[in-house]
Amino acid sequence: MPKQEATRKDPFFEFVIVFALVLGTVFASTSDTSKAETIKEETSIAQVEKIKYVVPTGKTQTLVTGLKAPWEILFLPDGQALVDERDTGSILLISKDLKVSKVGFTRTAPPCERFCEGGTLGMAYAADRSGGKLSLFVFLTTMQDNRILKYDLNTNDEGQWSLANQRVILKGIERSGKSTTHNGGRLAIGPDGKLWVSLGDSGMKGVTSQNWDRLAGSILRVNLDGTIPEDNPKNSLVWSKGLRDTQGMAWDDFGNMWTTEFGQDTWDEINLMEKGKNYGWPIAEGFYKFVETPLEPGNLGSNEQGTADKPAPTPNIPTMPSTKELVTDSRFTPPVFTWHPSEAACSGITYVKGSLIAACLRGGKLWVIPVIGDKKLGEPQEFFKGKFGRLRKATLAPDGTLWLITSNKDGRGGWSRGGENPQDDRIIRVPLKTLFYEK
């Protein structure tokens, strides 16, 4: 038999082998830990998404002058724009070379005998006719009611636009007597293809705002033929309630609807508008229980209407009362942001590349609010305070700039500074720049 060799047992050799194994284990463990930490760090960095939003630059340019209380501006598919004038009832076309021409009139008679806030207000268009042809929707105040008109919006080979076939698709929206206040009046085609209508309480407070059987004091959601969408709440045109005077609607990239609302004397609001909810007016103003402001004797306040040449005086508002008792009633949905009217009175709102941009009348500024997540807003930032006077709407133009329309000839110029420019009312072009939001 072959002789089996004895196994060598050398203590020093065994020590070297064991040490090497231990050292290898330690190194491998350290390497894995370091690798895990690196992966964790890289993952953490990847998860931190930079939030982009846009703000105006200071390089503004006046494009059009001599308008009279413009209320809405719409860019048509060919890059031209429609602008309407609240008091004259004119619908104007702004060509690409900035020439102004009349497309049509909604009416020739004034919509009220005294103190007009109504008239020819919001506009929106949709391609709901055969062959993708357009229809134009217009919000109009008459002596009897607020209503929505629908026109065929046609164009020819020369790029000339015209209106035809006027009809009323919705009427009977309440208005207040011989005057007309708190009409709301903004129209928009939502992401769902429906016509959305922002309304005020028509000066009737809870009679309209807290009554689901009344149209005023609401946001309406309407089929393009004026009928009720099947998935509306309460089998009604009314989508939400409890509003004093809402003139702005915009949808962000998450599909959320944001609105601007005029309060009385204490709080103006930004609201997240949701189906079937009640936003509290006149029980609540802002986050607080509404308390009527006692105006001094002889002070007509906001009830005195000025003219284009002589604006109404700024009323002497006493100490603001709606600041004491918080509203905690779960039936009412609170606002997301509030301001005092002297800093806001925001009319139109638009969403542009991560920003909600609200144009403010009495505040005479733009509020820019970054959208930093689903139903989440960042801190508001103000621009152009007092520079142009009363701002009615900011609209995104095809070239990526904002077009602002002023409202200094609406008889309310005494409310804000900057409205003395003889070129009023104007369209002002504002370039935008991108920023990153820092929490």
C-alpha positions in Angstrom: 0.0 0.0 0.0 1.3 3.4 -0.7 2.3 5.2 2.4 0.0 8.1 3.4 2.0 11.3 4.1 1.4 12.9 7.5 -0.4 16.3 7.5 1.9 19.2 8.5 0.8 21.2 11.5 2.8 24.5 11.6 1.3 27.0 14.2 2.8 30.1 12.4 1.3 29.0 9.1 -2.1 28.5 10.6 -2.0 32.0 12.2 -1.2 33.6 8.8 -4.1 31.8 7.1 -6.6 32.7 9.9 -5.4 36.3 9.9 -5.9 36.5 6.1 -9.3 35.1 6.3 -10.3 37.5 9.1 -8.8 40.5 7.3 -10.6 39.6 4.1 -13.9 39.3 5.9 -13.4 42.7 7.5 -12.4 44.3 4.2 -15.3 42.8 2.4 -17.7 44.0 5.2 -16.3 47.5 5.1 -16.4 47.6 1.3 -20.1 46.4 1.3 -21.0 49.0 4.0 -19.3 51.8 2.0 -21.0 50.6 -1.2 -24.4 50.5 0.6 -23.9 54.0 1.9 -22.9 55.2 -1.6 -26.0 53.6 -3.1 -28.2 55.1 -0.4 -26.7 58.5 -1.0 -27.2 58.3 -4.7 -30.8 57.1 -4.2 -31.5 59.9 -1.8 -30.1 62.5 -4.3 -32.2 60.9 -7.1 -35.3 61.1 -5.0 -34.9 64.9 -4.4 -36.6 66.3 -7.5 -36.0 69.9 -8.2 -39.2 71.9 -8.4 -39.3 74.3 -11.3 -41.6 77.3 -11.5 -41.6 80.5 -13.5 -41.7 84.2 -12.5 -41.9 87.4 -14.5 -38.8 89.3 -15.4 -38.6 93.0 -15.2 -38.4 93.5 -19.0 -42.0 94.6 -19.8 -43.3 96.0 -23.1 -46.6 97.8 -23.8 -48.1 96.2 -26.9 -51.6 97.7 -27.2 -53.1 100.9 -25.7 -56.4 102.7 -25.6 -58.6 99.8 -24.5 -61.6 100.4 -22.2 -61.8 98.0 -19.2 -60.8 94.8 -21.0 -61.9 91.7 -19.2 -60.6 88.6 -21.0 -57.9 87.7 -23.5 -57.8 84.5 -25.5 -55.2 83.3 -28.0 -56.6 81.7 -31.1 -55.0 78.7 -32.8 -53.3 81.0 -35.4 -51.6 83.1 -32.7 -54.0 86.1 -33.0 -55.9 87.1 -29.8 -59.4 88.0 -28.9 -60.0 90.7 -26.2 -63.4 91.9 -24.9 -64.3 95.1 -23.2 -66.6 95.0 -20.2 -68.5 98.2 -20.7 -68.7 98.7 -24.5 -69.6 95.1 -25.3 -67.0 95.0 -28.0 -65.1 91.8 -28.9 -61.8 92.8 -30.5 -59.2 91.0 -32.5 -55.5 91.7 -31.9 -53.5 90.6 -35.0 -50.0 89.3 -34.9 -48.7 92.8 -35.9 -50.8 94.2 -33.0 -53.5 95.9 -35.1 -56.9 96.1 -33.3 -60.1 95.5 -35.1 -63.7 94.7 -34.0 -65.0 91.2 -34.5 -68.5 91.9 -33.0 -70.7 93.3 -30.2 -72.5 91.3 -27.5 -74.8 94.2 -26.8 -75.2 98.0 -27.2 -77.2 99.0 -24.1 -75.6 99.3 -20.6 -76.2 96.2 -18.4 -77.4 98.3 -15.4 -78.6 101.7 -14.3 -76.0 102.3 -11.6 -72.8 100.7 -10.2 -71.9 98.3 -13.0 -69.5 95.5 -12.3 -71.2 93.3 -14.9 -71.2 93.6 -18.7 -69.3 91.5 -21.2 -67.0 89.4 -19.0 -65.4 86.0 -19.6 -64.8 84.2 -22.9 -63.7 80.7 -23.8 -63.7 78.7 -27.0 -63.9 75.0 -27.9 -63.6 73.0 -31.1 -67.0 71.4 -30.8 -68.4 71.9 -34.3 -68.0 69.6 -37.3 -64.6 69.5 -38.8 -63.0 70.9 -35.6 -64.5 74.4 -36.1 -64.7 76.6 -33.1 -67.4 77.9 -30.9 -67.0 81.0 -28.7 -68.7 81.2 -25.3 -69.2 84.7 -23.7 -70.5 85.6 -20.3 -73.0 88.6 -20.5 -74.9 90.7 -18.0 -78.3 91.9 -19.1 -81.0 93.9 -17.4 -82.7 90.7 -16.4 -79.9 88.2 -15.6 -76.4 86.9 -16.2 -76.2 84.5 -19.1 -73.9 82.6 -21.4 -73.9 83.2 -25.2 -72.5 80.9 -27.8 -71.3 81.9 -31.2 -69.9 80.2 -34.2 -66.3 81.4 -34.4 -65.2 81.3 -38.0 -62.1 82.2 -39.9 -61.3 82.6 -43.6 -58.1 82.1 -45.7 -56.9 85.6 -45.0 -56.9 84.9 -41.2 -59.9 87.1 -40.6 -62.2 85.9 -37.7 -65.9 86.5 -37.4 -68.8 85.6 -35.1 -72.1 84.2 -36.3 -75.2 82.4 -35.0 -75.5 83.9 -31.6 -77.7 81.9 -29.2 -78.2 81.7 -25.4 -77.2 78.3 -23.9 -77.7 79.3 -20.2 -79.8 82.1 -18.7 -81.4 83.0 -15.5 -78.2 83.4 -13.4 -79.3 85.7 -10.6 -78.3 89.4 -10.6 -79.0 92.1 -8.2 -81.7 94.7 -9.1 -80.8 97.8 -10.9 -77.1 97.5 -10.0 -75.0 94.5 -10.8 -72.4 93.3 -8.3 -70.6 90.1 -7.6 -71.2 88.5 -11.0 -68.1 86.4 -11.1 -68.0 85.9 -14.8 -64.9 83.9 -15.7 -65.3 81.1 -18.3 -62.9 78.3 -19.0 -62.8 75.0 -20.8 -61.5 72.5 -18.2 -59.2 69.5 -18.7 -62.4 67.4 -18.9 -63.7 69.4 -21.9 -66.6 70.9 -20.0 -67.4 74.6 -19.7 -66.7 76.0 -16.3 -68.3 79.2 -15.0 -67.2 81.2 -11.9 -70.0 83.2 -10.2 -70.5 85.5 -7.3 -73.4 85.8 -4.9 -75.0 88.6 -7.0 -75.0 90.8 -3.9 -77.4 88.4 -2.1 -75.0 86.7 0.3 -76.5 83.5 1.7 -79.7 83.7 -0.3 -77.7 82.5 -3.3 -74.3 81.2 -1.9 -75.9 78.8 0.6 -78.7 77.6 -1.6 -78.0 74.7 -4.0 -81.1 75.5 -5.9 -79.7 78.9 -7.0 -76.9 79.3 -9.6 -75.2 82.4 -8.2 -72.6 82.0 -5.5 -71.2 78.9 -7.2 -68.8 77.3 -9.6 -70.8 75.8 -12.5 -69.8 72.8 -14.7 -71.7 72.7 -17.9 -71.8 70.6 -21.1 -70.9 72.6 -24.2 -74.6 72.6 -25.2 -75.7 74.1 -21.9 -77.0 70.8 -20.3 -76.0 69.2 -17.0 -73.1 66.7 -17.0 -74.2 63.3 -15.6 -71.5 63.2 -13.0 -72.2 66.6 -11.5 -73.3 66.7 -7.8 -77.0 66.9 -7.0 -78.0 66.6 -10.7 -77.3 70.3 -11.0 -75.1 72.6 -12.9 -73.6 73.6 -9.6 -70.3 72.1 -8.8 -69.5 73.9 -5.5 -71.0 76.5 -3.3 -70.4 79.2 -0.7 -68.7 81.8 -2.9 -68.9 85.6 -2.6 -67.3 86.6 -6.0 -65.0 84.3 -7.9 -63.4 85.6 -11.0 -60.4 83.2 -11.6 -60.1 79.5 -12.4 -57.0 77.5 -13.3 -55.9 73.8 -13.3 -52.4 72.6 -12.5 -50.5 69.6 -13.8 -52.0 67.4 -11.1 -55.6 68.2 -12.3 -56.4 70.4 -9.3 -58.6 73.4 -9.8 -57.6 76.7 -8.1 -59.7 79.8 -7.8 -59.5 83.4 -6.7 -62.2 84.9 -4.6 -63.0 88.5 -3.6 -63.8 88.8 0.1 -65.7 91.7 1.6 -63.4 94.0 3.6 -61.2 91.6 5.4 -60.0 88.5 3.5 -59.5 87.6 -0.2 -58.9 84.0 -0.9 -57.1 81.3 -3.0 -59.3 78.2 -2.9 -58.7 74.6 -3.9 -62.1 74.0 -5.6 -63.5 70.5 -5.3 -66.7 68.7 -6.2 -69.7 69.2 -3.9 -67.9 71.4 -1.3 -69.2 74.5 0.4 -66.6 77.3 0.9 -68.5 79.1 3.6 -69.6 82.5 2.5 -71.3 84.4 4.2 -70.8 82.4 7.3 -67.0 82.6 6.8 -64.7 85.2 5.3 -61.2 83.7 5.0 -60.7 81.4 8.0 -62.9 83.6 10.3 -66.5 84.1 11.0 -67.8 86.9 8.8 -68.6 90.1 10.5 -70.2 93.0 8.6 -68.0 96.1 8.4 -69.6 99.2 9.9 -68.9 102.0 7.3 -68.9 105.5 8.6 -71.9 107.7 7.8 -71.6 109.3 4.4 -68.9 106.9 3.3 -70.3 105.1 0.2 -67.4 102.8 0.2 -67.4 100.3 -2.7 -71.0 101.2 -3.6 -69.9 104.4 -5.4 -69.1 103.8 -9.0 -66.6 106.1 -10.8 -66.1 106.7 -14.5 -63.2 106.0 -16.8 -62.0 109.6 -16.3 -62.9 110.0 -12.6 -62.5 106.9 -10.6 -64.4 106.2 -7.4 -62.8 107.5 -4.3 -61.0 105.1 -2.0 -63.3 104.4 0.9 -62.2 104.8 4.5 -62.5 101.3 5.8 -62.6 101.0 9.6 -60.7 98.4 11.5 -61.2 95.0 9.9 -63.7 93.0 11.9 -63.4 89.4 10.5 -60.3 88.5 12.5 -61.7 87.2 15.8 -63.5 83.9 15.7 -62.2 81.0 13.6 -64.7 78.9 11.7 -64.4 75.3 12.7 -67.6 74.0 11.2 -66.7 70.9 9.1 -69.4 71.7 6.6 -67.3 74.5 5.2 -64.0 74.2 3.4 -61.4 76.8 4.3 -59.2 78.6 1.8 -55.6 77.8 1.1 -54.3 81.4 1.2 -55.8 84.7 2.3 -54.8 88.3 1.9 -56.3 91.6 2.9 -58.0 93.2 -0.1 -55.5 96.1 -0.2 -52.9 93.4 -1.1 -55.0 91.4 -3.4 -58.5 91.7 -4.9 -57.3 89.2 -7.5 -59.4 88.6 -10.6 -58.0 86.2 -13.2 -55.6 83.4 -12.4 -53.6 81.2 -14.8 -51.3 78.2 -14.5 -47.9 78.4 -16.3 -45.1 75.9 -15.9 -45.3 75.2 -12.2 -46.8 78.6 -11.2 -50.2 79.9 -10.4 -50.2 83.6 -11.4 -53.0 85.8 -10.0 -53.7 89.3 -11.4 -54.9 91.6 -8.7 -57.0 94.8 -9.0 -56.9 96.7 -5.8 -53.5 95.2 -4.9 -52.2 96.3 -8.3 -49.8 93.4 -8.6 -49.2 89.8 -9.7 -49.1 87.1 -7.0 -47.0 84.1 -8.2 -47.5 80.9 -6.2 -45.3 77.9 -6.9 -47.1 74.5 -7.1 -44.8 72.2 -5.2 -46.9 69.0 -5.2 -50.3 67.5 -5.4 -52.6 70.1 -3.6 -49.5 71.8 -2.3 -48.5 75.4 -2.8 -45.3 77.2 -2.0 -45.0 80.7 -0.6 -46.6 83.5 -2.7 -44.3 86.1 -4.3 -45.4 89.5 -5.5 -44.4 91.4 -8.7 -45.1 94.8 -10.2 -46.8 96.3 -7.2 -48.2 99.7 -8.2 -46.4 99.7 -11.5 -49.4 99.3 -13.9 -52.4 99.9 -11.6 -55.3 97.4 -11.6 -54.5 94.1 -13.3 -57.4 92.0 -14.5 -55.8 88.9 -16.1 -52.4 87.4 -17.0 -52.5 85.0 -20.0 -49.8 82.8 -21.5 -49.0 83.8 -25.1 -47.8 81.4 -27.8 -44.3 82.7 -27.6 -44.0 81.8 -23.9 -44.5 85.2 -22.5 -47.3 86.6 -20.3 -49.8 89.2 -21.7 -51.3 91.3 -18.9 -54.4 93.4 -19.3 -55.0 96.4 -17.1 -58.4 97.5 -15.7 -57.8 101.1 -14.9 -60.8 102.4 -16.9 -63.4 100.3 -15.1 -64.4 103.2 -12.7 -62.5 101.8 -9.8 -59.1 103.3 -10.4 -59.1 105.0 -7.0 -58.5 101.7 -5.4 -54.9 101.3 -6.6 -51.9 103.3 -7.7 -50.4 103.3 -11.1 -53.6 103.7 -13.0 -53.1 107.3 -14.2 -51.4 106.4 -17.4 -53.0 108.1 -20.4 -52.4 105.0 -22.5 -54.8 102.9 -20.4 -56.1 100.4 -20.7 -53.2 98.4 -22.0 -51.9 95.0 -22.9 -48.4 94.5 -21.5 -46.0 91.8 -22.5 -43.9 90.2 -19.8 -41.1 87.6 -20.4 -40.8 84.7 -17.9 -37.8 83.0 -16.3 -37.5 79.6 -14.6 -36.5 79.3 -10.9 -36.1 76.3 -8.5 -38.2 76.3 -5.4 -36.4 76.0 -2.1 -38.4 74.8 0.8 
